[in-house]
Amino acid sequence: MTGRLSHPARSDARDNRARILEAAREVFGEEGLGAPVREVARRAGVGPATLYRHFPAKRDLIEAAFADQRRICRTVVRDALADTDPWRGFRSMVERICELHARSRGFAETFMTACPEAFDFAADRERSRREVTELARRARRTGGLGSGFVVDDLALMLMAHRGVLDLPPAHRLTASRRFAAYMIEAFRAASGTDPRSPLPSAPRPRR
């Protein structure tokens, strides 16, 4: 009897965990990391005790909720490094990272600030920094990236990009793509050989 009952219990626990993580991505994505954990529990349809049973601390919930985005972020940088055209890889990285951040306020805040206790996020950033440094070296050597670029410029870019998150959700991706296009033009070497691409459309129609 105990064995038969344990399967539904484990299934319920898995379902609860999945609902909590989905709710956390929604709540933190919309409101940022300052959103209360109780709101996550409410949206997941579970009690606070159930949430804390799965995630004893808020940082545990944050790390688990954005694990997929972290993996995507690492993949973006590695794909850029693997591109046979370093400048094209660099451009793609800027576009994809901006889009990833535009899709979730919570992930953008987590990636940029990395809670002091969230060592995994800090490690991700340090690993990415080394890889971006190598990508930038290659892109400069082939003449696409400006000589004045330093890796910290990407941090400045993402700090400025946070303003996109203040737009209504329907406009964020469009604004993010236009912002990324401006940044690519700013990073580009004056003697770059690739033709300048037209900027993406503005997020809202002109009045």
C-alpha positions in Angstrom: 0.0 0.0 0.0 2.8 2.4 0.9 4.5 1.7 -2.4 1.4 2.4 -4.4 0.7 5.7 -2.5 4.3 7.0 -3.0 3.9 7.3 -6.8 1.1 9.9 -6.7 2.9 11.7 -3.9 6.1 12.0 -6.0 4.0 13.0 -9.0 2.3 15.7 -7.1 5.6 17.0 -5.8 7.0 17.2 -9.4 3.9 19.0 -10.6 4.1 21.5 -7.7 7.8 22.1 -8.4 7.1 22.7 -12.1 4.2 25.1 -11.4 6.3 27.0 -8.9 9.2 27.4 -11.4 6.8 28.5 -14.2 5.2 31.0 -11.9 8.6 32.3 -10.7 9.7 32.9 -14.3 6.5 34.8 -14.9 6.5 36.9 -11.7 10.2 37.7 -11.7 10.1 38.2 -15.4 7.3 40.8 -15.1 8.1 42.5 -11.8 11.8 41.8 -11.2 13.6 40.1 -8.4 11.9 42.3 -5.8 8.6 40.5 -6.3 7.5 38.7 -3.2 7.8 34.9 -3.0 4.2 34.7 -1.8 3.1 36.1 -5.1 4.9 33.2 -6.8 3.2 30.7 -4.5 -0.2 32.4 -5.2 0.2 32.2 -9.0 1.4 28.6 -8.8 -1.6 27.7 -6.8 0.3 26.3 -3.8 0.8 27.4 -0.2 4.0 29.2 0.9 4.9 26.1 2.9 4.9 24.0 -0.2 7.1 26.5 -2.0 9.6 26.7 0.8 9.7 22.9 1.0 11.0 22.9 -2.6 13.1 26.1 -2.3 14.1 26.9 1.2 15.6 30.3 0.2 14.6 32.8 -2.4 18.0 32.6 -4.1 17.4 28.8 -4.6 14.2 29.6 -6.4 15.8 32.3 -8.6 18.7 30.0 -9.6 16.3 27.2 -10.5 13.8 29.4 -12.3 16.5 30.8 -14.6 18.6 27.8 -15.2 17.4 27.4 -18.8 18.2 31.0 -19.6 21.7 30.6 -18.1 22.3 27.6 -20.4 21.1 29.6 -23.4 23.3 32.5 -22.5 26.4 30.2 -22.4 25.3 28.7 -25.7 25.0 32.1 -27.3 28.6 32.9 -26.4 30.0 29.6 -27.5 28.1 29.8 -30.8 29.6 33.2 -31.4 33.1 31.8 -30.7 32.5 28.9 -33.1 31.5 31.2 -36.0 34.2 31.2 -38.7 33.6 35.0 -39.1 34.4 36.5 -35.6 32.7 39.8 -36.3 29.5 38.1 -37.5 29.7 36.0 -34.3 30.1 39.1 -32.2 27.1 40.8 -33.8 25.0 37.7 -33.3 26.0 37.5 -29.6 25.0 41.1 -29.0 21.6 40.6 -30.7 20.8 37.3 -28.9 21.9 38.5 -25.5 19.8 41.6 -25.7 16.8 39.6 -26.8 17.3 37.1 -24.0 17.4 39.9 -21.4 14.4 41.7 -23.0 12.3 38.6 -22.6 12.7 38.5 -18.8 13.2 41.4 -16.3 14.1 38.8 -13.7 16.8 37.1 -15.7 18.3 40.4 -16.7 18.5 41.6 -13.1 19.9 38.2 -11.9 22.5 38.1 -14.6 23.7 41.6 -14.0 23.7 41.7 -10.3 24.2 38.0 -9.4 23.0 37.8 -5.8 26.1 37.5 -3.5 25.1 34.0 -2.6 24.4 32.9 -6.1 27.9 31.7 -6.9 26.7 29.8 -10.0 25.6 33.1 -11.7 28.9 34.8 -10.7 30.8 31.8 -12.2 28.8 32.0 -15.4 29.6 35.7 -15.8 33.4 35.1 -15.2 33.4 32.2 -17.7 31.5 34.3 -20.3 33.9 37.2 -19.7 36.9 35.0 -20.7 35.1 33.7 -23.8 34.0 37.2 -24.9 37.5 38.5 -24.4 38.8 35.9 -26.9 35.9 36.6 -29.3 36.7 40.3 -29.2 40.4 39.6 -29.8 39.5 37.7 -33.0 36.9 40.2 -34.2 39.5 43.0 -33.8 42.1 41.1 -35.6 39.8 40.6 -38.6 39.0 44.3 -38.7 35.3 44.2 -37.8 35.4 45.3 -34.1 36.7 48.7 -33.2 40.1 48.9 -31.4 38.6 50.9 -28.5 36.2 48.1 -27.4 36.7 46.6 -24.0 34.7 43.7 -22.5 33.3 46.0 -19.8 31.5 47.8 -22.6 29.1 44.9 -22.8 28.2 45.4 -19.1 27.5 49.1 -19.9 25.4 48.0 -22.8 23.3 45.8 -20.7 22.9 48.4 -18.0 21.6 50.8 -20.6 19.4 48.0 -22.1 17.5 47.7 -18.8 15.5 50.8 -19.9 13.9 48.6 -22.5 12.2 46.6 -19.7 10.3 49.7 -18.7 8.3 49.5 -21.9 5.1 47.6 -22.2 5.8 43.9 -22.9 4.5 44.1 -26.4 7.2 46.7 -27.4 10.2 45.2 -25.6 11.6 42.9 -28.2 11.2 45.4 -31.0 13.0 48.1 -28.9 15.7 45.6 -27.9 16.5 44.7 -31.5 16.8 48.4 -32.5 19.0 49.1 -29.4 21.2 46.1 -30.3 21.6 47.4 -33.9 22.7 50.8 -32.5 25.2 49.2 -30.2 26.7 47.0 -33.0 27.2 50.2 -35.1 28.9 51.8 -32.1 31.2 48.8 -31.6 32.1 48.4 -35.2 35.5 49.5 -36.6 35.3 52.6 -38.8 36.9 50.7 -41.6 34.6 47.7 -41.3 34.0 46.1 -44.7 30.5 44.7 -44.2 27.7 47.0 -45.4 25.7 48.9 -42.8 22.4 47.2 -42.2 19.2 49.3 -41.8 18.0 49.7 -38.3 15.0 47.6 -37.2 11.8 49.4 -36.9 11.0 51.5 -33.9 8.9 49.9 -31.1 6.0 52.4 -31.5 4.7 54.2 -34.5 5.7 57.9 -34.9 3.1 60.5 -34.1 
